[in-house]
Amino acid sequence: MFKERLKTHHSAMSEGKKYVAGMGTPHTALMSVNENDSKLATIYIHVPFCNKICSFCNMRRSLQNPAENYADLVVREIEQYAALPYIETTTFDAVYFGGGTPTTLSGEALSKILKALKGNLNFTEDAEFTIETTVTELTEDKMKTLIENGVNRFSVGVQTFDDEGRKQMGRIGSGETAYERLKQLKSYDGVTVSMDLIYNYPGQTMESLMADLDKITELNLDGFSMYSLINMKETTIDNAGNERNDEEMFYTISHTMKERGYDFLELTKMVKSDRYRYIMNRHKGADTLPLGAGAGGSVNGLALMNPIKLDEYEQSVSDLASRKGMLFVPEYVEVVRFKGDVQTAYLPRNEAMYGSNLGEYERFRRELIEQDMVCETADGYRLTEKGIFWGNTISRHLSQMVG
């Protein structure tokens, strides 16, 4: 049915220009009171520093030690946003430290940011605080410091426990070290532990993949993200295995881990007990306040992308009123939810989005059902295992039908 499998949601994005309402600033867009009481708002904090650039990575990051004043800049940014009426009356449900590698910051710097968040902003009682980390940066002291300051979810970039595979991907440390660090994390009560798994990398065998799955199972991880290696010009790793290998490995992961109590939360994430509220809230159209150099988000219809260069970011913190973003009409939140439905393995529930193309969508939906990619359930049309494999490709096709 499809010629090419899209592996990432970035490839499945639809055109959003028609929803743009013009330019805006935080000081104009965030002067009103937030009347949304759904408590879905989230925060994204970007830390663009890395001690080593992995061979498969093309994220917004740089190979350098963190700036000494980085935490202070983020704290100043938090304090300024907190004084704006919309943020002052918003309740946040999840925080996500991404990168880069957030744990390149010292425990003291991370504690300073966490304390500033809790001291200036409103949170739900059981708010989720996630931090991305590598194994090597997550020392025992830093682990304890983060947990003591409220971090209750860790997303660990393991990628594979196979030592040869780790060398190919530029990971530091052995698979055994990674295993033991995850085991240590799992020993803390009330902490959710997830890891990234990359499959179909050059030379990977089915035996090696099964060994990774066995370790995830032994550790009883709350969830794991599964990414088929993508060939990108910005990366240095050799090309991924062929499409047949890609498909075989996907189904091996899916079948094996379903038998072991995991199920799909997203197209690229299987969970046992991980609720991952940050991303699930975003899929529902939640506001996301972006903090830190290179952070992006959208608050009260204002899409913001902070400067990635540190000097430009520092200047923007010093003069927050000068920041500019793109204003979107209120209807754009339906586009976000539309894409979010597919990412969480459902055909979009708001079929009014297709407008005059509704008939085309209904024909496409019938074809997906006939091809065993979609099945009808009590809560909507859900993607089957085969549909999840082709999920981002399906999303692209559906997005092109939006009226």
PEHUZI-V642094 format. One record per residue. SS is DSSP state (helix for helix, strand for strand, loop for the rest). Layout:
# PEHUZI-V642094
ss=<SS:SS>
This chain:
# PEHUZI-V642094
ss=<loop:loop:loop:loop:loop:loop:loop:loop:helix:helix:helix:helix:loop:loop:loop:loop:helix:helix:helix:strand:strand:strand:strand:strand:loop:helix:helix:helix:helix:loop:loop:loop:loop:loop:loop:loop:loop:loop:loop:loop:strand:strand:strand:strand:strand:strand:strand:loop:strand:strand:loop:loop:loop:loop:loop:loop:loop:loop:loop:loop:loop:strand:strand:loop:loop:loop:loop:loop:loop:helix:helix:helix:helix:helix:helix:helix:helix:helix:helix:helix:helix:helix:loop:loop:helix:helix:helix:helix:loop:loop:strand:strand:strand:strand:strand:strand:strand:strand:strand:loop:loop:helix:helix:helix:loop:loop:helix:helix:helix:helix:helix:helix:helix:helix:helix:helix:helix:helix:helix:helix:loop:strand:strand:strand:strand:strand:strand:strand:strand:strand:strand:strand:strand:loop:loop:loop:loop:loop:loop:helix:helix:helix:helix:helix:helix:helix:helix:helix:loop:loop:loop:loop:strand:strand:strand:strand:strand:strand:strand:loop:loop:loop:helix:helix:helix:helix:helix:helix:loop:loop:loop:loop:loop:loop:helix:helix:helix:helix:helix:helix:helix:helix:helix:helix:helix:helix:loop:loop:loop:loop:loop:strand:strand:strand:strand:strand:strand:strand:strand:loop:loop:loop:loop:loop:loop:helix:helix:helix:helix:helix:helix:helix:helix:helix:helix:helix:helix:helix:helix:loop:loop:loop:strand:strand:strand:strand:strand:strand:loop:loop:loop:loop:loop:loop:loop:loop:loop:loop:loop:loop:loop:loop:helix:helix:helix:helix:helix:helix:helix:helix:helix:helix:helix:helix:helix:helix:helix:helix:helix:loop:loop:loop:strand:strand:strand:strand:loop:loop:strand:strand:strand:loop:loop:loop:loop:loop:helix:helix:helix:helix:helix:helix:helix:loop:loop:loop:loop:strand:strand:strand:strand:loop:loop:loop:loop:strand:strand:strand:strand:loop:loop:strand:strand:strand:strand:loop:loop:loop:loop:helix:helix:helix:helix:helix:helix:helix:helix:helix:loop:helix:helix:helix:loop:loop:strand:strand:strand:strand:loop:loop:loop:helix:helix:helix:helix:helix:helix:helix:helix:helix:helix:helix:helix:loop:loop:strand:loop:loop:loop:loop:helix:helix:helix:helix:helix:helix:helix:helix:helix:helix:helix:helix:helix:helix:helix:helix:helix:helix:helix:helix:loop:loop:loop:strand:strand:strand:strand:loop:loop:strand:strand:strand:strand:loop:helix:helix:helix:helix:helix:loop:helix:helix:helix:helix:helix:helix:helix:helix:helix:loop:loop:loop:loop>
